[in-house]
Each structure stands twice: as C-alpha cells, then as structure tokens.
C-alpha cells in the first residue's frame, strides 16, 4: 500500500536514508527540517523548511499535504551538549514532539513512527538489553527522549494514536552508491572518526578507556546499518497503517563490536592504519551496550541484512572518501 509520508527531521543522516528507502518502496515522501544540523542536499521529495516547535506551521503543512503518516527524526542528539544545556533538549526534543502531536491531532493524522534511542536505558543492569530493561537515563538527552516515549504511550492508550517507537543503538554505514551518508559537525561517532583518522583528515583517534572488563579492554557497542534501520521504519509504518496500535522495539544486531575491532575493520577496508592513542575513560561510558532484537524480529519480521562489520564499514568508507555534502 502506497502512503503519503512526512519525514520530520528528514534532512539528517538516518532520516534522509529512511526517506530514500520509503521512496524506493513506492511511498510518496516529503521532508520537513529546520536544516540546523541536516543538509539540503540530503532531503528527499519536497523540502519544507520549518521548526518542529512551530505548531501552527506544522498544522498547515500536514493539512496541505494530506499525509497518511509521519516519521519523526527531528531532535538534538549530543549527549555532552545536553548536559551543558538541558533546557534546549527538553525544548526541542520533548516540546517539539508535543507540538507535532497536537498538529497531527488537529489534522487527523494518526500514524507515527518515532526515532528513539538506547539512551533511555542508562547504565545497563543486564545484557543484552531488551525492551523491559529498566529505564534510567543518565543525560538530559536520554531524559528528553524518555519523556517523549511516555507521552506517546499515553496518547496510544488514551487518544487513539497509532505509534511505534524504534530504539536505536549505533547507526552506521551509508548507501552503497555513496549518495547519502553521515555528515555531522561535530562528528562524534566512532566509524567516521576512525575513517577520518586513517585518511589523515583528523588527529589520531582517542580510545576512551582501554582497561574495561571486555575482551580487549575497550568498550563494546552495537552497530546496525542505516539501511536496516530504514527497513524497520518501513515495516513499522506499514503495520500501523494496517490498523495496529504500535509498540516499542529495540533495533540491535544482537552482537557487539569493541572499539579495537572497529579500528581493525577500518584498517582492513582501507588497507591503511588508523592512528590512535589511549585516553582516559569518559564519565558515564558503560563498558558494553548491545541489544536483543527478538521482539522486533518476531512482531515485525525484521531481519537485518548487513550483518558483517567490514561490509558496514565499507559503505561508510565509500561515503567518507567522497562525501556529497
């Protein structure tokens, strides 16, 4: 079934790839973004420049577009910045979502897929993380997303909103043809940082902690290719459009890779070393974060196709060596 979809925050990394994927599935897509961190060149369909906090404008956009569904990626997402400026994060992430929800109600749009995060869990008390793991975020970023999830659950239970939240771990990779990829300023993600170090575009990579109780002393994280994330969004939306009320799902690979394993992968893909050096642990960094995706596999039939770390890194390298924006 073809749908008209407004992708809010669709000029960013994950939003643009998801919008591209939806178009490939036959859906009509427009992009809504304020371009504060997104890129005009990444936008799919018609680009509508606006602020998610502007309820009146959102209402007009939704009314004019006659959309069947909304995908919501718009957020501030730097953990360190959220600690320094928490009000900005509650304003945009939580307040902006409240404005979007009201605009959707005012225009009769009742299907929403929300981009959430593993940051809602905080420090893990057990691994792998499942959806019933206690939620105890340790940053205002995580808190702002957790508040949104609680709002959405309440609207689902009381107000008829059909909504699914997808909790990411580490999105990675790019479109294999190099047309869309990861471009952040500042860049905080390990794979693009390691690629940039190997390509001589930045100083040696710092390994924040080399004495963790992991298989090689460095942190373990869960990497999922951005196209597999896009597939999960499409599956979630299609199920909601068919009448399902929605759920919350972790999107993890069910395995984890250490920092050193990522470095080794980059070195294999590029055929050159990644300059790196040890550094002190960062406060709040847990030794390991990885998820079970049993629920989303069972309920949505999600099966990740990018399961080899080197293949994920290879797509990221294609982008990193010749980025479009």
C-alpha positions as CSV (number, residue, x, y, z in Angstrom):
1,X,0.0,0.0,0.0
2,X,1.5,3.3,-1.1
3,X,1.3,6.1,1.5
4,X,2.0,9.8,1.7
5,X,4.6,10.3,4.4
6,X,6.0,13.5,6.0
7,X,9.5,12.8,7.3
8,X,10.2,15.3,10.1
9,X,14.0,15.7,10.5
10,X,14.4,14.1,7.2
11,X,17.5,16.1,6.1
12,X,19.6,14.4,8.7
13,X,21.6,11.2,8.5
14,X,19.1,8.5,9.4
15,X,16.0,10.5,8.3
16,X,17.3,11.0,4.8
17,X,18.2,7.4,4.3
18,X,14.8,6.3,5.6
19,X,13.1,8.8,3.3
20,X,15.1,7.4,0.4
21,X,14.2,3.9,1.3
22,X,10.5,4.7,1.6
23,X,10.6,6.3,-1.9
24,X,12.1,3.1,-3.2
25,X,9.2,1.2,-1.7
26,X,6.7,3.3,-3.7
27,X,5.7,5.7,-1.0
28,X,5.3,9.5,-1.6
29,X,7.7,11.4,0.7
30,X,8.2,15.0,1.7
31,X,10.9,16.3,4.1
32,X,10.4,18.7,7.0
33,X,13.6,20.0,8.5
34,X,15.0,23.2,10.0
35,X,18.4,22.5,8.5
36,X,20.2,23.3,11.8
37,X,22.1,20.0,11.5
38,X,20.6,18.4,8.4
39,X,21.6,19.0,4.8
40,X,19.5,20.4,2.0
41,X,21.2,18.1,-0.5
42,X,20.1,15.0,1.5
43,X,16.4,15.9,1.6
44,X,14.0,13.6,-0.3
45,X,10.9,14.8,-2.1
46,X,9.8,18.4,-1.4
47,X,11.8,20.0,1.3
48,X,9.8,22.1,3.7
49,X,12.0,24.2,5.9
50,X,10.5,24.8,9.4
51,X,10.8,24.4,13.1
52,X,9.2,21.4,14.8
53,X,8.2,23.7,17.7
54,X,6.1,25.8,15.3
55,X,2.7,24.1,15.8
56,X,0.8,26.4,13.5
57,X,3.1,25.9,10.6
58,X,3.2,22.1,11.2
59,X,-0.6,22.1,11.2
60,X,-0.7,23.9,7.9
61,X,1.9,21.6,6.3
62,X,0.0,18.4,7.5
63,X,-3.3,19.8,6.3
64,X,-1.9,20.8,2.9
65,X,0.0,17.6,2.4
66,X,-2.9,15.3,3.4
67,X,-0.4,12.8,4.8
68,X,-1.2,9.3,5.9
69,X,1.8,9.0,8.3
70,X,4.6,10.9,9.9
71,X,8.1,9.7,10.6
72,X,9.8,11.7,13.4
73,X,13.6,12.0,13.5
74,X,13.9,15.7,14.5
75,X,16.0,16.0,17.7
76,X,19.1,17.5,19.3
77,X,21.3,14.5,20.0
78,X,24.6,15.4,21.5
79,X,24.8,13.9,25.0
80,X,27.6,16.2,26.2
81,X,25.8,19.3,24.9
82,X,22.6,18.1,26.6
83,X,24.4,18.1,30.0
84,X,25.6,21.7,29.4
85,X,22.3,23.0,28.0
86,X,19.4,20.7,29.2
87,X,16.6,23.2,28.5
88,X,17.5,23.2,24.8
89,X,17.0,19.5,24.7
90,X,13.7,19.5,26.5
91,X,12.5,22.4,24.4
92,X,13.3,20.8,21.0
93,X,13.0,17.1,21.7
94,X,10.1,17.0,24.2
95,X,8.4,20.3,23.5
96,X,8.8,19.9,19.7
97,X,7.2,16.4,19.8
98,X,4.3,17.8,21.8
99,X,3.7,20.4,19.1
100,X,3.9,17.8,16.4
101,X,1.4,15.5,18.2
102,X,-1.1,18.3,18.6
103,X,-0.7,19.3,14.9
104,X,-1.3,15.7,14.0
105,X,-4.5,15.6,16.1
106,X,-5.7,18.8,14.6
107,X,-5.3,17.4,11.1
108,X,-6.5,13.9,11.7
109,X,-3.1,12.2,11.1
110,X,-3.0,9.2,13.5
111,X,0.1,7.2,12.4
112,X,3.6,8.0,13.8
113,X,6.9,6.2,13.8
114,X,9.3,7.8,16.3
115,X,13.1,7.7,16.3
116,X,14.1,6.9,19.9
117,X,17.4,5.8,21.5
118,X,19.1,3.3,23.8
119,X,20.0,6.3,25.9
120,X,16.6,5.9,27.7
121,X,18.0,2.9,29.5
122,X,21.1,4.5,31.1
123,X,23.7,2.2,32.5
124,X,22.8,-1.4,31.8
125,X,22.0,-3.8,34.6
126,X,21.9,-6.8,32.3
127,X,22.9,-7.7,28.8
128,X,21.6,-8.0,26.2
129,X,19.3,-5.1,26.6
130,X,15.6,-5.9,26.0
131,X,12.6,-3.6,25.9
132,X,11.7,-4.4,29.5
133,X,15.1,-3.3,30.8
134,X,14.7,-0.5,33.5
135,X,14.7,3.0,32.0
136,X,17.1,5.3,33.9
137,X,18.6,7.8,31.5
138,X,21.8,9.5,32.7
139,X,21.7,12.5,30.4
140,X,19.2,15.2,29.6
141,X,19.2,13.9,26.0
142,X,18.1,10.4,27.2
143,X,15.6,12.0,29.6
144,X,14.1,14.1,26.8
145,X,13.6,11.0,24.7
146,X,12.2,9.0,27.6
147,X,9.7,11.7,28.3
148,X,8.6,11.6,24.6
149,X,8.2,7.8,24.8
150,X,5.9,8.3,27.9
151,X,3.8,10.9,26.1
152,X,3.4,8.6,23.1
153,X,2.4,5.6,25.2
154,X,-0.2,7.7,26.9
155,X,-1.6,9.0,23.6
156,X,-1.7,5.4,22.2
157,X,-3.6,4.2,25.3
158,X,-6.0,7.1,25.7
159,X,-6.2,9.0,22.4
160,X,-6.1,6.6,19.6
161,X,-2.7,7.5,18.3
162,X,-1.1,4.6,16.4
163,X,2.6,4.9,17.2
164,X,5.7,2.8,17.2
165,X,9.0,3.8,18.8
166,X,12.2,2.4,17.5
167,X,15.2,2.5,19.9
168,X,18.5,2.7,18.1
169,X,21.9,1.6,19.3
170,X,24.7,2.7,16.9
171,X,23.5,3.6,13.4
172,X,26.3,3.1,10.9
173,X,27.2,2.9,7.2
174,X,25.9,4.7,4.2
175,X,24.1,4.0,0.9
176,X,26.3,1.6,-1.0
177,X,26.4,4.0,-4.0
178,X,27.8,6.8,-1.8
179,X,24.8,9.1,-2.4
180,X,23.7,9.5,1.2
181,X,25.8,9.2,4.3
182,X,26.9,10.5,7.7
183,X,27.9,14.2,7.9
184,X,27.9,15.7,11.4
185,X,29.5,18.8,12.9
186,X,31.0,18.0,15.3
187,X,31.3,14.3,14.4
188,X,31.0,12.1,17.5
189,X,30.5,8.6,16.0
190,X,33.4,6.1,16.1
191,X,33.3,4.7,12.5
192,X,33.5,8.1,10.7
193,X,36.1,9.3,13.2
194,X,38.2,6.2,12.6
195,X,37.9,6.6,8.9
196,X,38.9,10.3,9.1
197,X,41.9,9.4,11.2
198,X,43.0,6.8,8.7
199,X,42.6,9.2,5.8
200,X,44.7,11.9,7.6
201,X,41.8,14.2,8.0
202,X,42.0,14.5,11.8
203,X,44.4,13.8,14.6
204,X,44.9,10.2,15.9
205,X,41.7,8.6,17.2
206,X,41.5,8.6,21.0
207,X,40.5,5.4,22.7
208,X,38.5,6.4,25.7
209,X,39.4,3.6,28.1
210,X,41.5,0.6,27.4
211,X,41.1,-1.2,30.7
212,X,37.4,-2.2,30.7
213,X,36.4,-5.8,31.5
214,X,35.8,-6.6,27.9
215,X,37.5,-9.0,25.5
216,X,40.2,-6.4,24.6
217,X,39.8,-3.7,27.2
218,X,37.8,-1.3,25.0
219,X,34.1,-0.5,25.0
220,X,31.6,-2.8,23.2
221,X,28.8,-1.2,21.2
222,X,26.1,-2.4,18.9
223,X,26.3,-1.3,15.2
224,X,23.4,-1.5,12.8
225,X,23.5,-0.5,9.2
226,X,21.3,2.6,8.4
227,X,19.5,0.7,5.6
228,X,18.5,-2.0,8.1
229,X,17.1,0.8,10.3
230,X,15.2,2.2,7.3
231,X,13.7,-1.2,6.7
232,X,12.5,-1.4,10.3
233,X,10.8,2.0,9.9
234,X,9.0,0.9,6.8
235,X,7.8,-2.3,8.4
236,X,6.6,-0.4,11.5
237,X,4.7,2.2,9.4
238,X,3.1,-0.4,7.2
239,X,1.8,-2.3,10.2
240,X,0.4,0.9,11.8
241,X,-1.3,1.8,8.5
242,X,-2.9,-1.7,8.5
243,X,-4.5,-0.8,11.9
244,X,-2.0,-2.0,14.5
245,X,-1.8,0.3,17.6
246,X,2.0,0.1,17.7
247,X,4.7,-0.9,20.2
248,X,8.3,-0.1,21.3
249,X,11.2,-2.1,19.7
250,X,15.0,-2.2,20.1
251,X,16.9,-2.2,16.9
252,X,20.1,-4.1,17.7
253,X,22.4,-6.5,15.9
254,X,22.4,-9.0,18.9
255,X,26.2,-8.8,18.8
256,X,28.6,-6.1,19.8
257,X,32.0,-4.9,18.5
258,X,34.8,-3.4,20.6
259,X,36.5,-0.1,19.7
260,X,39.6,-2.0,18.7
261,X,37.5,-4.4,16.5
262,X,36.1,-1.3,14.7
263,X,39.6,0.0,14.2
264,X,40.7,-3.3,12.7
265,X,37.8,-3.3,10.4
266,X,38.6,0.2,9.1
267,X,42.2,-0.9,8.6
268,X,41.1,-3.9,6.6
269,X,38.7,-1.9,4.4
270,X,41.0,0.9,3.7
271,X,44.3,-1.0,3.6
272,X,46.0,1.5,5.8
273,X,46.5,2.0,9.6
274,X,44.2,4.0,11.9
275,X,46.4,6.2,14.0
276,X,45.2,6.0,17.6
277,X,46.2,6.5,21.2
278,X,44.8,5.6,24.6
279,X,42.9,8.2,26.6
280,X,41.1,8.4,29.9
281,X,37.6,6.9,30.2
282,X,34.8,9.3,29.7
283,X,32.4,9.7,32.7
284,X,29.2,7.7,32.1
285,X,30.5,5.4,29.4
286,X,29.3,1.8,30.2
287,X,31.7,-1.0,29.3
288,X,29.2,-2.6,27.0
289,X,25.9,-1.8,25.3
290,X,24.2,-4.3,23.0
291,X,20.6,-5.4,22.4
292,X,18.4,-8.3,21.7
293,X,16.1,-7.7,18.8
294,X,13.9,-10.7,19.4
295,X,10.7,-8.6,19.8
296,X,11.0,-6.7,16.5
297,X,12.0,-9.8,14.7
298,X,9.0,-11.7,16.0
299,X,6.4,-8.9,15.6
300,X,7.5,-7.1,12.5
301,X,9.6,-9.7,10.8
302,X,12.7,-7.5,10.8
303,X,15.8,-9.4,9.5
304,X,18.9,-7.2,9.3
305,X,20.8,-7.9,6.0
306,X,24.0,-6.0,6.9
307,X,25.5,-8.4,9.5
308,X,29.2,-8.2,8.7
309,X,31.1,-5.3,10.3
310,X,33.5,-5.0,7.4
311,X,30.6,-4.6,4.9
312,X,29.1,-1.9,7.1
313,X,32.4,-0.1,7.3
314,X,32.9,-0.4,3.5
315,X,29.8,1.6,2.8
316,X,30.8,4.2,5.3
317,X,34.3,4.4,3.6
318,X,32.7,4.9,0.2
319,X,31.0,7.9,1.6
320,X,33.9,9.2,3.7
321,X,36.3,9.2,0.7
322,X,33.9,11.3,-1.5
323,X,31.1,12.9,0.6
324,X,28.5,14.9,-1.3
325,X,27.9,17.3,1.5
